[in-house]
Amino acid sequence: MPRGLALLSVLSLCSAAALADLQPDYWDGEVGLASAVRLHGDEAITQKQLYLKASLEDSWGDSFYKAKARVRYDARYEGDQPYSDAARDDYRFTADWRHLYWGHRLGDGELTLGWQQVVWGRADELRVLDQVNPLDYREGLTALLEDSRIALPMARLVHPLGDWELEALWITDSKANRWPAEGSEFDGPVFTRPDPSLFETQRSEQYHGSEKFAYGLSANGQLGSVDVSVVGLNSRQQDPVYAITGIAADGRSQVQARHPRYSMLGSGIAIDPGYSLVIRSELAYFDNWQVTNPYRSHGSDQSNMLKGLLGVDYLWRDWLLSAQWQEQHLLQWQPGMLTPERDRLFTLSGEGSHLQDRLKTRLVMAFSPPADDNTLLQGIFTYKPADWLKLGLEIDLFFGNREQAFGSYRQHDQVRLSAGYLF
């Protein structure tokens, strides 16, 4: 709660600064209501949220700072509610920094220190190169990356070199993906936890000192008419790998959640052949990757991994149409691994802006072949009838096999509504 109170204080200061006409370089805020309604089952309302967002930026000389925070209170977890105590404790009141850092300009480059989000790659809502920040899955698999990324404390140096831009990261505290709380709306088979009837789960392994650090390098530039990016990352896996550590007194296997260290080397290209087309591709190689395998005496196997993506963008009138194919391949796959040898995902999306940019639309179909096994249909609509008012509508429909990622939520089809006051 102290962190939440601190964030509330910062948001209040942002508003107070504006009211006092202190004139920072940039500030804005939004306060609003959001609700979600499930289209199946007896518990129709799954969210009754009050949220507050604020951003503040200022500079003096060669120094600058950026603060962006979000506070959410969900009344659905008050009183009689169908979710677990863990879900209530995690989601009734939350507060987080989206960015909080100080920066200093170094010639044409800059050094920034603090909690930051780093976006690598050009994929539309798919993660091949974009592996720096972990994700918060409290809203399942449908949230936009800009809303679900978790900021990390880091030192980040960006500097141009000729036609290239070089970037170096030193992350001082690696974090895991934040899975949905057990017993929450989007807890499901895709977030596999050990069966308590068979396994006794011990406290996760703790990392200290240099063990929790992560390091990254990237270079972005052009080779002829081709945009090129090259990235390297040494970090810890963001999803847990369960290792067997012994036998409990009642005969169950004792397991511990671990986050092994790995290295990634990747590259991305983008080509503009004309005709309103852009062709994109990304490829990443993951070394020393670990996968849970409950049939092994130690509980996991190592398998180097490849992730690749091919995408095509087409600009048609007021719409950006995208088609993407992503594939993940475990190169040393073994029977019993809880991750499949190959995992494929195809997405079709369209983003449009209408009514003088007051209405923005995003339509998505995502599926793993065959489509009837695992499909998501999503529509996100944002309308600003006035400069101070923002209305939102999101529709999520799930189809397929209950053992697949989207299919496991097929009784969780929902409509989300929001209304925000902008200041």
CORWOBEL-V294805 format. One record per backbone hydrogen bond with DSSP energy under -1.0 kcal/mol. CO is the residue of the C=O (numbers start at 1). NH is the residue of the N-H. E is the energy in kcal/mol with one decimal. If there is no record, write none. Layout:
# CORWOBEL-V294805
<<CO;NH;E> <CO;NH;E>>
This chain:
# CORWOBEL-V294805
<<1;5;-2.6> <2;6;-2.5> <3;7;-2.4> <4;8;-2.4> <5;9;-2.2> <6;10;-2.1> <7;11;-2.7> <8;12;-2.4> <9;13;-2.3> <10;14;-2.4> <11;15;-2.1> <12;16;-2.8> <13;17;-2.8> <14;18;-1.7> <15;19;-2.6> <16;20;-2.5> <17;22;-2.5> <18;21;-1.5> <26;57;-2.9> <28;55;-2.6> <29;423;-2.4> <30;53;-3.0> <31;421;-3.4> <32;51;-2.3> <33;419;-2.3> <34;49;-3.2> <35;417;-3.2> <36;46;-2.4> <36;47;-1.1> <37;415;-2.2> <42;44;-1.6> <44;38;-4.2> <47;36;-1.1> <48;75;-2.7> <49;34;-2.5> <50;73;-2.7> <51;32;-2.2> <52;71;-2.7> <53;30;-2.6> <54;69;-2.3> <55;28;-1.8> <56;67;-2.7> <57;26;-2.1> <58;65;-2.3> <60;63;-2.3> <62;105;-3.0> <63;60;-2.5> <64;103;-3.3> <65;58;-1.6> <66;101;-2.3> <67;56;-2.6> <68;98;-3.1> <68;99;-1.8> <69;54;-1.8> <70;96;-2.5> <71;52;-2.4> <72;94;-2.7> <73;50;-3.1> <74;77;-1.4> <75;78;-1.8> <84;88;-2.1> <85;89;-2.7> <86;90;-2.0> <87;91;-2.5> <88;92;-2.0> <92;74;-2.4> <94;72;-3.1> <96;70;-2.3> <99;68;-2.9> <100;115;-2.2> <101;66;-2.3> <102;113;-3.0> <103;64;-2.2> <104;111;-2.6> <106;109;-2.2> <109;106;-2.0> <110;158;-2.6> <111;104;-2.5> <112;156;-2.7> <113;102;-2.5> <114;154;-2.1> <115;100;-2.5> <116;152;-2.2> <123;125;-1.1> <129;131;-2.2> <134;150;-2.5> <135;178;-3.0> <137;140;-2.2> <144;147;-1.4> <144;148;-1.4> <145;149;-2.1> <148;136;-2.3> <152;116;-2.6> <153;172;-1.9> <154;114;-2.2> <155;170;-2.3> <156;112;-2.6> <157;168;-2.6> <158;110;-2.5> <159;166;-3.0> <161;164;-1.8> <164;161;-3.4> <165;220;-2.2> <166;159;-2.7> <167;218;-2.3> <168;157;-2.6> <169;216;-1.9> <170;155;-2.2> <171;214;-2.2> <177;179;-1.0> <178;137;-2.9> <181;184;-2.0> <183;84;-1.1> <184;187;-1.1> <188;191;-1.7> <195;198;-2.0> <195;199;-2.5> <198;253;-1.7> <200;255;-2.4> <208;211;-1.9> <209;212;-1.4> <212;174;-2.2> <214;171;-2.8> <215;234;-2.8> <216;169;-3.0> <217;232;-2.7> <218;167;-2.5> <219;230;-2.3> <220;165;-2.7> <221;228;-3.1> <223;226;-1.7> <226;223;-2.5> <227;270;-1.9> <228;221;-2.7> <229;268;-2.6> <230;219;-2.2> <231;266;-2.6> <232;217;-2.5> <233;264;-3.0> <234;215;-2.3> <235;262;-2.7> <238;177;-3.0> <241;258;-2.7> <243;256;-2.2> <246;254;-3.2> <248;251;-1.9> <252;248;-3.5> <253;200;-2.9> <254;245;-2.9> <254;246;-1.0> <255;202;-3.4> <256;243;-2.6> <257;205;-1.8> <258;241;-3.0> <260;237;-2.7> <262;235;-1.7> <263;287;-3.2> <264;233;-2.4> <265;285;-2.7> <266;231;-2.7> <267;283;-2.4> <268;229;-2.6> <269;281;-2.2> <270;227;-2.3> <271;279;-2.9> <274;277;-1.5> <276;315;-2.3> <278;313;-3.0> <279;271;-2.8> <280;311;-2.9> <281;269;-2.5> <282;309;-2.5> <283;267;-2.4> <284;307;-2.5> <285;265;-2.1> <286;305;-2.1> <287;263;-1.4> <289;303;-2.7> <291;301;-2.7> <292;338;-2.5> <293;296;-2.0> <298;244;-1.3> <299;293;-2.3> <301;291;-2.9> <304;331;-2.7> <305;286;-3.2> <306;329;-2.8> <307;284;-2.8> <308;327;-2.3> <309;282;-2.0> <310;325;-2.5> <311;280;-3.2> <312;323;-2.1> <313;278;-2.0> <314;321;-3.0> <316;319;-2.4> <318;353;-1.4> <319;316;-2.8> <320;351;-2.0> <321;314;-2.9> <322;349;-2.5> <323;312;-2.4> <324;347;-2.3> <325;310;-2.2> <326;345;-2.5> <327;308;-2.6> <328;343;-2.3> <329;306;-2.4> <334;337;-1.8> <341;330;-2.7> <343;328;-2.5> <345;326;-3.0> <346;367;-2.5> <347;324;-2.5> <348;365;-2.6> <349;322;-2.8> <350;363;-2.6> <351;320;-2.6> <352;361;-2.6> <354;359;-2.2> <355;358;-1.3> <358;384;-2.3> <359;354;-3.0> <360;382;-2.6> <361;352;-2.3> <362;380;-2.9> <363;350;-2.2> <364;378;-2.6> <365;348;-2.6> <366;376;-3.0> <367;346;-3.0> <370;373;-2.1> <373;401;-2.3> <374;368;-1.8> <375;399;-2.4> <376;366;-2.4> <377;397;-2.8> <378;364;-2.8> <379;395;-2.5> <380;362;-2.4> <381;393;-2.4> <382;360;-2.8> <383;391;-3.1> <386;389;-1.4> <388;422;-2.5> <390;420;-3.1> <391;383;-2.8> <392;418;-1.9> <393;381;-3.2> <394;416;-3.1> <395;379;-2.1> <396;414;-2.1> <397;377;-2.6> <399;375;-2.5> <401;404;-2.0> <404;408;-2.0> <406;409;-1.8> <407;410;-1.7> <409;412;-3.0> <413;39;-3.0> <414;396;-2.5> <415;37;-2.8> <416;394;-2.3> <417;35;-2.8> <418;392;-2.6> <419;33;-2.3> <420;390;-2.4> <421;31;-2.0>>
